[in-house]
Amino acid sequence: MEQLTNHTYSRHEHLSERATSNAFPIEYCRDLSYKALFSRVVTYLGEYRLEVKKQPYTLLFSREQDGLHIRDIDEGDAMIEIAKRAIIPGQPKYYRRIAEYAALEKEEELVAMAEDGDIIIQASPPQNNISDEESYGFFFVGSVEIIHAEKKLIHKNALRITNPTLNQLNTALSRITGQNISFTTQEQFIATPFFLGKNTTEDTIQDILSEECGFNGSYADNALFIRIIKDMAPHIQHFISMVLDGKPDTEVYAMLGRLENFAISLKEMYTTKPHTANISGFGTEHNNTIADSPKLRTNLEFSAQQRRIKAPLKAL
């Protein structure tokens, strides 16, 4: 494991330096709860390092003092307020952020009217001016679960689509919705969620995305993701302790880089030699098992049940 980690480090260190300032801002993460930070680490590794094709997460729709909104399920913050704060004139993603805010306004209206089991979808193309290595977007499929009149859960899957063209996404949306969709900008896709009700199923949506956009998610892909996260759990716990205990940013980012390399190494080992992965000797004194940590075990159970993984960072 040490040899493999050293062999891959320089390549993944470059990726980490590029991604961490935006995708994993330590100064923001220090204010999160344990559960929320665990979810953010899992999502970060899943999107940026393990390239998970189908990543589940859940959002809350409820009334609080600030009104009836879609919320982060761990922290309870209104997603529309998070989106509003992200709109900064002059920033590279300025127009995407405006589109994300508009999408949340519309999605709140759709969720408010939704009945149990209704489906809502949204497409998010890749950003412009990025390398082929990073050129992927998401297709979000959400199913509404009613708790009571003013409390609902939105169980979502973020389906990762590699190098989709706008024409491919238009064709897929047209087939799925039965409408003639002809968007010409990425912002139009992002700003427009669609209410499908019970007119289709997620399996049908995935089949269409496979045919039109090359989506190739599978149960095995998600099962491998969960297996890797379980193996890494003690080390993720140690990383979270460093963040919440106020360790210097340099130490925290160094540990994050090691987590990234470890995740990639495990994926390579499980993919090529499924029975030979060895997680001993990762290099921390915190090699306690999952069973030793009831709080950590609870978080992993949430992940396995597809209920507590937060929205992909790229989509926020």
N, C-alpha and C positions, 0 to 999 in steps of 0.2 A: 504493500500500500504506500509506504513512504517513497519508494522508487517511482511509482506511478504518479504520485502527487507532485514530486519534484519535476518529473518529465513534462507535466501539463501546466505547470504553474505560470510560466511566462505568458502563454497565450491567454489564459483565463484572467490573469492579473490585468491585462489591458482591457478586457471586457468589463471587469469590475470597476476600474477607474472611470470608465465612461458612464457606467450605469448608476453607480452608487449615489452620486450627488443629486440625481433626479428621482431615481426609482427607489432608493433607500436612504432618505435624508435622516441621519442620526438625530439631529436636533429636534425633529418632529417626533421620532420614534421614542425618545426618552419620556415623553408625556403620555404614552399609551399604557393601557393596562397589560398585565401579563398575557391574558387571553388574546387581546387584540394584537400584541406584538408577535406572539406565536403564529397567529394567522398570517401576519404580514411577511414573516420570514418564509413560511411555507409557500405562500403565493409568489414571492420573489424568486425562490429557487425553482418553483414549477415553471414560471414563465421564462425567466432569463437564462437558466442553466440546464434544466431538464427538458425544456421545450414540450411540456405536456400539451397534448392535442385537445383534451377535454377536461376543463378544470371547474369543479363545482363550487358554488358559494351561495350564501343566502343573505338577503336584505330584509329589513323590517319596514312595514308601513303602519304607522301608528300616530295617534294624537298626543302631543305633549304641550308644554307651555308655548312653544313657538308655532303650534298648529299641526295640521295633518300632513305628514311628509314621509317619503322613503328615507330610511335611516340605516346607518352602519349598525349591524346587529350586535357588535361588541361594545361600542362606545355610546350608541344612541344618538350620535350627531346626525342632523339632517344632511343628506347627500347634496341637496341643492345649495346649501350654504357652503359646503366644502368646495363645490364646483364654482360658486360665485367668487370665493377667495382666490381661486386659481386663475381667474381672468386678470391678467396683468398686461396692459398695453406695451407693445414693443417686444414681448417675449415670442420665441419661435412658434409656440403652439397657441398663440392668442386666438386665432379664428376657430381652431379645434375646441378650445375651452368654451368659447361662446356657444358652439354647437352642442357641446356636452350639457351646458346649462339648459339650453332650449329642450334637449331631449328629456331631461329630468322633469321639466315643467309638464311636458306632454305625458310622460310615463306616469306621473302622479295622477293625472286625470284618468288614464287608462286603468290603473290599479284600483282607483276609487270605485270605478264602475264594474270591475271584474268580479266574476263569480268563482267559486271553488273549481280549480282545475283549468281555468282559462290560461291561454298561452299568449305571451307578448314577446316579440322579437326585435332585434336591432342589429344592423351591420356597422362595423367600424373598419374602414380600409386602412392600409398602412399609411404612414406619413410620407409626404413627398421628400425627395432628396436624401434618401438613406440607402445604404448598401444592400445588395441582394441578401446578405447574411442576416440582416435585420428586417427584411421586407415581409412582414406578416401582419395580418389584421385579425379581428375577432368577429364572430357571429354569435350574438348573445340570445339564448333561448331561456325564457323565464316562465315558470308555472306558478300560479297564484294559489296559496292555501289560506282559507279564511279561518281565523281564530274567533273573531266576532266582528261586528259591524265596522269598528274603527281600529281593528288590529288584524293585519294580514302578513303573511310571509311570502316572499318572492324567491322561489328556489330556482337558481339560474345555473346554466352551464355556459362557460365561455369556450367556444369552439375555435381553435386556432387554425387560421387559413393562411397557407404560405403563398406569397406572391400573387394575390388575386388582382385581377384587373377590374376596373369599374364596370366594364361590360359584363364580366362574369357575375359580379355581385348583382347587377341589374337583372340579369336573366334569372338568377336564383331567386331573388325577391319576387319577381313577376310570377314565377311558377308557384312559389309558396303562398303568396297573398292572393293570387288570381287577378291582380291589378297590372296595369302597364307601367312599370317603373323605369324611368330613364334619367336618373340623376347624373349630373356631369361633374360634381365636385365631391371630395371626401366629406366635406362639412354637411352636405345635404343628406348623405347616408347617416352620419352620426346624429344629426338633429331629428331624425324621423323614426321613432319606434312604431311598430305595427301591432295592432290588436287582432289576434287570430281567433280568440274564443276557444271553442272546442272543434274547430273546423279541420284540424290536422293533428298530427302527433309529432313528438320529437324525433322518432325513428324516421318518419317520412321526411322531415326537414333535413336530417343528416344524410339521408339517401340522395336528396336533391343537391345538397352541398358537395357530396362526393362526386356526383355526375358533372356538376357545373364548375366547381372550384377545386376539385382534387382533395377534398377533406378526407383524412384517413384515420380518424380517431377510432380507438377500439377499447374494449374492456381491459385487455392485457396491458395497454399503455397506462391506463389509470391505476390498475392493480400494481404495476411496477412502481409508479409514483408513490403510492401509499406505503409500499414495502420499503422504499428508500427512506422516506420520511420517518418511518418507525425505527429503522436502523440508526438514523441520525439524531433521534430525539434527545438523548442525553447531551449531545454536543450543541444542539439548538438551545436547550435549556441553559447550558453554560453561557452561550452567547447572549441570551436574554438577560441573564444575571449581570453580565458585563455592562449592557446598555442601561439597565435600571439602577445599577450601583454607581453610575457616573464615571466609569472608566474613560480615559482619554479617547478622543475620536480615532487617533492613530492606532491604538490597540484594538478598538472595536472593529475598524475597517480591516485590519490585518486578520482578525478572527473571522470576519465575514468572508474574506478571500479564501481562507482555509475551508470554510463550510462549502463554498462554491466548488472548489476543487474536489473536495470529498464527495459531494453530490454527483459530479460528473464522473469521477472514478468509479463510484458504486454503480452508476448506470452502465458504464462500459463493462464492468466486471459481470454484472447480472445479465447483460445482454449477450456477452460472448461466452461466459462460463458461469451459468446461473447458480451453481452450488459451491463456488469457491470464494465468494466475497467474504472478506475478513475485516471487521471494523475495529479490531484491537489495535492499540498503539497509535491512535489518532493524534495523541500528543497533548491531552489535557488530563488532569487528575480526576475529572468528573466523568468517569466511565460507568456510572451506576446504570442499572437496567431500567427499562420502562416500568417494570412492576414496582421499582423502588420509589416512584414518584406518582402518587395518586392524582395530583393536579395535572401533571404532564399526561398521564394515561387518559384522563378525562378529555383533554384537548385532542388527543389522537382519536378517541372514540368519536368526537364531534366530526373530525376530518373524515373518518371512515364512513360516517353516516351522511356525508355530503351536506353538512349543515353549517359549519363554522369557518369555511375558507373564504376570505374576503375577496372582493373584486380585483381582478388583475390590475396591477399598478399602471400598466400602460393605458388602461381604460379610464383611470381616474383623472 
